[in-house]
Amino acid sequence: MDWKLFCHLFASTGDFWQTTAVGRHSEYLTLLDKVDGTTRADKMVSSAMIQGIKALVGEDVVVSSEEDIRDVSTGFVIDPIDGSWNYKYGYSACCRVVSYLENSQVKFFAIYNMADSHCVCSNGTDFFHNSQYYTFNEKDISPLVAVMYN
């Protein structure tokens, strides 16, 4: 997977995030697992993201935190709604994450902030936001980006 292609797929257009979104309807917020906070919305978004990634890049390996968890050496790992409890109760501190791994190492990731509908992609030394590429020393970095990469 190419870094610029990854940025184009997940941050340059809002298409992926729009087509894989669900609204906060009460029936979607039903808790399916009270221990980890998984809601029906988590499952629906997970399924849509898996289908979306497979359609975009033809990638067979897509693992979701809401689905069958298995070791991935190369492929996509997603968290459809990171902060499920916050999402369920309408608190805007939640996001959606797509990571791409090669040889068991995170190469790129995209974080979509659901509160402001912005996406940031990073490869650990550079990041892409609002159609611009930056290096970490050129711009103040959100602590969220630094934490998500580590």
C-alpha positions in Angstrom: 0.0 0.0 0.0 1.3 3.4 -1.0 1.3 6.3 1.5 -0.3 8.8 -0.9 -2.9 6.3 -2.0 -3.8 5.7 1.6 -4.2 9.4 2.2 -6.3 9.8 -0.9 -8.6 7.0 0.1 -9.2 8.1 3.6 -8.4 11.8 4.0 -8.7 13.5 0.7 -12.4 12.9 0.2 -15.1 12.3 2.7 -16.6 9.6 0.6 -15.4 6.6 2.6 -16.5 8.1 5.9 -19.8 9.3 4.6 -20.8 6.0 3.0 -19.8 4.0 6.2 -21.6 6.2 8.7 -24.7 5.5 10.7 -26.9 8.1 12.5 -27.4 8.1 16.2 -30.8 6.4 16.2 -31.9 4.9 19.4 -32.2 1.3 18.0 -28.5 1.5 16.8 -27.3 2.5 20.3 -28.5 -0.8 21.9 -25.6 -2.3 23.9 -24.7 -5.8 22.6 -21.8 -6.3 25.0 -21.9 -4.5 28.4 -18.3 -5.3 29.2 -16.6 -3.6 26.2 -19.4 -1.2 25.3 -20.1 -2.6 21.8 -23.3 -1.3 20.4 -25.4 -2.2 17.3 -23.9 0.9 15.7 -20.4 -0.5 16.2 -21.3 -3.7 14.4 -23.1 -1.8 11.5 -20.2 0.6 11.0 -17.7 -2.2 11.2 -19.5 -4.2 8.5 -19.8 -1.1 6.3 -16.1 -0.2 6.7 -14.9 -3.8 5.9 -17.0 -3.8 2.7 -15.9 -0.3 1.9 -12.2 -1.1 2.2 -12.5 -4.3 0.2 -14.3 -2.4 -2.5 -11.7 0.5 -2.6 -8.6 -1.6 -2.6 -9.6 -5.2 -3.1 -7.9 -6.0 0.2 -8.8 -9.4 1.6 -7.4 -8.8 5.1 -9.5 -6.5 7.1 -9.9 -7.1 10.8 -12.2 -5.1 13.1 -12.1 -4.7 16.8 -15.8 -5.5 16.7 -15.5 -8.7 14.7 -13.2 -11.7 14.7 -10.0 -10.6 16.2 -7.0 -12.4 14.8 -3.3 -11.7 14.2 -2.7 -9.7 11.1 0.7 -9.5 9.5 -0.3 -7.4 6.5 -3.7 -5.7 6.0 -6.1 -3.3 7.6 -7.2 -3.2 11.2 -10.1 -0.9 12.0 -11.9 0.4 15.0 -15.3 1.5 13.7 -16.2 3.6 16.7 -13.3 4.2 19.2 -15.1 5.5 22.2 -18.4 3.5 22.0 -19.6 4.5 25.4 -19.1 8.2 24.5 -20.9 7.7 21.2 -23.8 5.9 22.9 -24.3 8.7 25.3 -23.8 11.5 22.8 -20.4 12.8 24.1 -18.3 13.8 21.1 -15.0 12.3 22.2 -15.1 9.4 19.8 -13.4 8.7 16.5 -13.1 6.1 13.8 -9.7 4.5 12.9 -8.3 2.7 9.9 -4.7 1.3 10.3 -2.6 -0.4 7.6 0.0 -3.0 8.8 2.9 -4.5 6.9 5.0 -7.3 8.5 3.0 -6.7 11.8 4.1 -3.0 11.9 1.7 0.0 11.6 2.7 1.8 8.4 -0.2 4.3 8.1 -3.3 5.2 10.0 -6.3 7.4 9.5 -8.3 8.9 12.4 -11.7 10.4 11.6 -13.0 12.8 14.2 -16.7 12.3 14.3 -17.3 15.7 16.1 -15.9 17.9 13.3 -15.9 15.5 10.4 -12.1 15.8 9.9 -9.7 13.1 9.0 -5.9 13.0 9.7 -3.6 10.4 8.2 -0.1 9.7 9.4 2.8 7.4 8.7 4.6 8.3 11.9 6.8 11.0 10.4 4.4 12.9 8.2 0.7 13.6 8.3 -2.0 14.6 5.9 -4.9 16.9 6.8 -7.1 19.2 4.8 -5.4 18.4 1.5 -2.0 19.3 2.9 1.1 17.2 3.8 3.1 18.1 6.9 6.0 16.7 8.8 5.7 16.5 12.6 8.1 19.4 13.2 6.2 21.8 10.8 2.9 22.0 12.7 1.6 21.5 16.2 0.5 18.0 16.4 -2.7 17.0 18.1 -2.0 14.8 21.1 -4.6 12.4 19.7 -2.4 11.8 16.6 0.7 11.1 18.7 -1.2 8.8 21.1 -2.8 6.9 18.3 0.5 6.2 16.5 2.1 4.9 19.6 
